[in-house]
């Protein structure tokens, strides 16, 4: 996880603030439009592949706004960047759970954590 505001790695010493964005990176996005090609780099220009299925997220059990979900330009097909706004009402801490969901498939509850501050 990367704190969008300053590009630093998210950690207990460098948490994301409520209301700010965090960049998450994942694989397993499924089909994209336009279709990705195994081993090919994602394009640097539009159109950039985005998942066909809806991408949602929760942070600390609260629904979060997904501002972007799609390919990372210049990286191999299958790597997805998800920009998420940390929602109001999240309890700050060093181990705040994040769940990403693409269509009907989600990360394992409790497998992904970020640090959040006021």
Protein Blocks (a to p, Z undefined) as FASTA:
>chain_A
ZZfknopacdfklccdehiacddddehklpadddddehiacdfbdcddddfbdcdddeeh
iacddfbgcddehiaehiacddddddehiacdfbdcddddehjbccdehkaccdddZZ
